[in-house]
Amino acid sequence: MIDSKNIHIGKLIETRWLELNISIQRTVNFFKCTEEEIFAMFQEKELKTETLLNWSKLLQYDFFRMYSQYLILYSPSTSTDYRKRESKTSSLPSFRKNLYTKDIIDFLMEQLASGEKTKLQIINDYKIPKTTLYKWIKKYNIKN
């Protein structure tokens, strides 16, 4: 399982690149840069958004999800009163796609199964809807 608290995007990209066995020549042509620059990207902890988008296209993997998972699991919760006061419509697009990846579900089910967290703690700490959590518990046969 990937450490969602300490994201080293270059290493994750390199892992996927090696898994797919993409040639260095194809990668160099795609990015229009040198081999040294490609290997330097693998050493970077952070990359520019445009570069990360291009890696996501080349490797057919959504590397932005690494950061979305971090936000779901570790971002501080906001007060509900604050959200009510600041309920302005945004000009930014809203996304309906489910952000609960298999890794997130496994992480939460592992915490529940080990007794590290209770159902109520998971619901409160991670803002998981109660019905969603109970569906996961039923689907993955978690006893608690």
Secondary structure, 3 states (H helix, E strand, C coil): CCCCCCCCHHHHHHHHHHHHCCCHHHHHHHHCCCHHHHHHHHHCCCCCHHHHHHHHHHHCCCCHHHHHHHHHHHCCCCCHHHHHHCCCCCCCCCCCCCCCCHHHHHHHHHHHHHCCCCHHHHHHHHCCCHHHHHHHHHHCCCCC
